Amino acid sequence: MAKHAKTPKAFITIKDLGFALLKKDESDGTFEYANVTQTRGLQEISVETGGEIVNAYADGGIIESGNTDGEGKISMTMHAFPQEIRELIFNEIYDENGVYAEEQNKQNNYVAVWFKRERRDGTFQRIGLTKVMFSDPQIEGKTSEEDWEFSSEESEGTAMHRISDGTRKILFDSDKEGAKEDEFFKKLIGTTLEEASSDFNVAEDVKVNSIAIEPSSAQVQVDSTVQLSATVQPSGATNTGVTYSTTDTQYATVNADTGLVTGVAEGTATITATAKDGSGVTGTATVTVTPKSL
């Protein structure tokens, strides 16, 4: 007797978009994610991971068929990308002055991405992709009119198989008997959302805790220059920039960005390097200015 499938139930909405930074993906089977972040604002999303059908012909017809892995693609439309998400997936990091400068050869991050599709009865499906790189969204705008509209932002990405286990797409359906949602996230990012939130939920902001200037003491003649260089710790600080300054401008001046000191008059000047990350950490060096050689 034939088995009858359940009456199908279509999906009516999407929600609960999330991302996680892929920090490690090794051929020995290990992977690691960080900065696990859920966000709102998802309007449309499309995932394509199916390949093409390949047919083999013999004896005047098709003798065998198979499907390729194909190129994984994802596209999404957002009401707007929050700043935390822009930093996470587009590597768009602003400094303390609210400025972001895109440099040559800038690379976006590999991330895991997941979202939920809900049915009218409350059951849902989760879709997860293990390794995606998204393109920067286009910057668009238009003048407001009498009947204005909200803008939206779009991004497309390529979905790859994770090197560690060859996995690209992971699905979960709450309508299945014995379904455990935590297992979906363990398979996708190696941990549950509850376990991840205490460690990664907010994008990590590592502050500078010390600054050393080399050389720590130097001599320079009047109208000559000496180069100072600041090294911050930890080396993995989010913002490693420093600003150079001195109050002893009667003896020497210093370029705020480069640390190049110019001797002005005989005397001793203290040069200070201050971290740009708002931590207030400083380092100092002493420059002795000597008379110009005759």
ChimeraX attribute file (.defattr): number of C-alpha atoms within 10 A of each C-alpha:
attribute: neighborCount
match mode: 1-to-1
recipient: residues
	/A:1	3
	/A:2	4
	/A:3	5
	/A:4	6
	/A:5	6
	/A:6	6
	/A:7	6
	/A:8	6
	/A:9	11
	/A:10	12
	/A:11	16
	/A:12	12
	/A:13	13
	/A:14	18
	/A:15	17
	/A:16	14
	/A:17	19
	/A:18	19
	/A:19	26
	/A:20	29
	/A:21	23
	/A:22	21
	/A:23	13
	/A:24	13
	/A:25	16
	/A:26	12
	/A:27	11
	/A:28	9
	/A:29	11
	/A:30	12
	/A:31	17
	/A:32	14
	/A:33	22
	/A:34	23
	/A:35	22
	/A:36	24
	/A:37	21
	/A:38	18
	/A:39	15
	/A:40	14
	/A:41	15
	/A:42	20
	/A:43	16
	/A:44	14
	/A:45	16
	/A:46	10
	/A:47	18
	/A:48	14
	/A:49	17
	/A:50	13
	/A:51	13
	/A:52	11
	/A:53	11
	/A:54	10
	/A:55	12
	/A:56	10
	/A:57	10
	/A:58	8
	/A:59	6
	/A:60	6
	/A:61	9
	/A:62	10
	/A:63	10
	/A:64	10
	/A:65	10
	/A:66	11
	/A:67	11
	/A:68	11
	/A:69	13
	/A:70	13
	/A:71	14
	/A:72	19
	/A:73	18
	/A:74	19
	/A:75	16
	/A:76	16
	/A:77	18
	/A:78	17
	/A:79	15
	/A:80	17
	/A:81	19
	/A:82	13
	/A:83	12
	/A:84	17
	/A:85	20
	/A:86	16
	/A:87	16
	/A:88	23
	/A:89	23
	/A:90	21
	/A:91	17
	/A:92	19
	/A:93	18
	/A:94	13
	/A:95	13
	/A:96	11
	/A:97	8
	/A:98	7
	/A:99	9
	/A:100	11
	/A:101	9
	/A:102	11
	/A:103	7
	/A:104	6
	/A:105	6
	/A:106	10
	/A:107	14
	/A:108	18
	/A:109	21
	/A:110	25
	/A:111	26
	/A:112	26
	/A:113	26
	/A:114	21
	/A:115	19
	/A:116	20
	/A:117	18
	/A:118	19
	/A:119	16
	/A:120	11
	/A:121	10
	/A:122	11
	/A:123	14
	/A:124	20
	/A:125	18
	/A:126	21
	/A:127	19
	/A:128	24
	/A:129	26
	/A:130	26
	/A:131	25
	/A:132	27
	/A:133	21
	/A:134	20
	/A:135	17
	/A:136	17
	/A:137	14
	/A:138	9
	/A:139	7
	/A:140	8
	/A:141	8
	/A:142	8
	/A:143	5
	/A:144	9
	/A:145	7
	/A:146	5
	/A:147	5
	/A:148	9
	/A:149	9
	/A:150	7
	/A:151	11
	/A:152	15
	/A:153	17
	/A:154	19
	/A:155	16
	/A:156	19
	/A:157	17
	/A:158	18
	/A:159	25
	/A:160	21
	/A:161	17
	/A:162	21
	/A:163	18
	/A:164	14
	/A:165	14
	/A:166	12
	/A:167	15
	/A:168	20
	/A:169	22
	/A:170	15
	/A:171	14
	/A:172	19
	/A:173	18
	/A:174	15
	/A:175	12
	/A:176	10
	/A:177	7
	/A:178	7
	/A:179	12
	/A:180	12
	/A:181	15
	/A:182	14
	/A:183	13
	/A:184	20
	/A:185	19
	/A:186	12
	/A:187	15
	/A:188	25
	/A:189	25
	/A:190	16
	/A:191	17
	/A:192	16
	/A:193	18
	/A:194	10
	/A:195	11
	/A:196	19
	/A:197	16
	/A:198	10
	/A:199	13
	/A:200	17
	/A:201	17
	/A:202	14
	/A:203	17
	/A:204	12
	/A:205	11
	/A:206	15
	/A:207	21
	/A:208	26
	/A:209	14
	/A:210	16
	/A:211	21
	/A:212	17
	/A:213	20
	/A:214	14
	/A:215	16
	/A:216	15
	/A:217	14
	/A:218	15
	/A:219	16
	/A:220	21
	/A:221	18
	/A:222	20
	/A:223	15
	/A:224	15
	/A:225	18
	/A:226	16
	/A:227	15
	/A:228	22
	/A:229	16
	/A:230	25
	/A:231	16
	/A:232	24
	/A:233	13
	/A:234	14
	/A:235	11
	/A:236	12
	/A:237	16
	/A:238	15
	/A:239	20
	/A:240	19
	/A:241	17
	/A:242	25
	/A:243	17
	/A:244	24
	/A:245	20
	/A:246	19
	/A:247	12
	/A:248	15
	/A:249	17
	/A:250	14
	/A:251	21
	/A:252	27
	/A:253	21
	/A:254	23
	/A:255	15
	/A:256	16
	/A:257	12
	/A:258	14
	/A:259	22
	/A:260	15
	/A:261	24
	/A:262	22
	/A:263	28
	/A:264	21
	/A:265	19
	/A:266	17
	/A:267	16
	/A:268	19
	/A:269	22
	/A:270	17
	/A:271	26
	/A:272	24
	/A:273	27
	/A:274	24
	/A:275	24
	/A:276	19
	/A:277	20
	/A:278	11
	/A:279	13
	/A:280	12
	/A:281	17
	/A:282	21
	/A:283	19
	/A:284	21
	/A:285	19
	/A:286	16
	/A:287	24
	/A:288	19
	/A:289	24
	/A:290	19
	/A:291	14
	/A:292	13
	/A:293	6
	/A:294	3
